[in-house]
Amino acid sequence: MSLVLDPAAQDLLFREARTANTFTDEPVTDEQVQAIYDLVKYGPTAFNQSPLRITLVRSPEARERLVKHMAEGNQPKTATAPLVAILSADNEFHEELPELFPHFPQAKDVFFGERPVRENAAALNAALQAAYFIVGVRAAGLAAGPMTGFDYEGVRTEFLDEDHTPLMVVNIGKPGPDAWYPRSPRLAYDQVVTTV
């Protein structure tokens, strides 16, 4: 084996992990979400920026408000998942850079003084953090159901503000009956990797 990570952990995080479409009614606790975040916050980003924001949708009223913005095929599973998280990018993340990138606090203004630059950086780095979050959900023994099929402007207006860009909605919980679609193919190594 070329990997240090135990094969069971490899399976848990990647080979056997799938996007869940049904869930049991077992709750996902705040403690589990905090443990997930406290693990995945160490994933690398440019300038150590941390633009990801996580909005947990727990109340029935908030869930109803979210479901109406989901694509029709995503509505039932979003309505019934134990926990739903809206992952968004904070376009004002640069305000935290003096704390997060203390050896060059000027990066806040030197590189991210203009809003369009910040939006591009926030989108890329929050997407990286969202991927870490999904793997963290798997590390907690839970399943994630990430979705991009929703009304982005509707979700922004309902739950966020103009400084936050929604990236995805993630259903979280223990997988329920018939949770998985058949696994789709993946590209082979030689289709992806080239050496120059």
C-alpha positions, 0 to 999 in steps of 0.5 A: 500500500502506498497510502498511510491511512488505514484501508477501513478509513479510506473506505469510510471517507472515499471508496464506500462513501456515497451521496445519500438520498434518504436518511434515518430519523436519528438526530445530528447533534450540535456536538457532532457538527462542532467536531466535524468543523474542528477537524476540517478547519485545518484543510489548506486554503490560499492565505489561510482564508476561511470564507466558508459559512455554515447555516444549520437549518434545524427548526421546522419553520426554517426547513419549510422556508428552505424546501420551497427554494429546492429543486423539485427532486431535492425537496422530499429529502431536504424536508426529511433529513435530520439536519440540513446545512446551507454552505456559503462563501463570505465575500468579506472574509478579508476582514479576518485575514490580519488574524488568520494570516498574521505574518502578512496582515496587509494581505487584506488590502494588498490582495483583496481590496476589491470586491470582485477579487474577493468574490472569486477568492471566496468562491474557490476557497469556500468550495475547498472548505465545503469539500473538506466539510463533506469528508468531515461528515463522512469521518463522523460516520454520517452521510452527506447529500450535497446539492446544488439544485436550488434557487440561489437568489431565493436562498440568499434572500431567505437565509443570508445577505448580499455579502454571502454567496450560497454554494450548496445545500447539504443534507446530513444524517445516518443513511436510510433505506435505499439511500444510494444510487448505483455508483457512477463511473470515475476516470482512470488515473491515466485519463487524468494525470500527465507528467511533463 
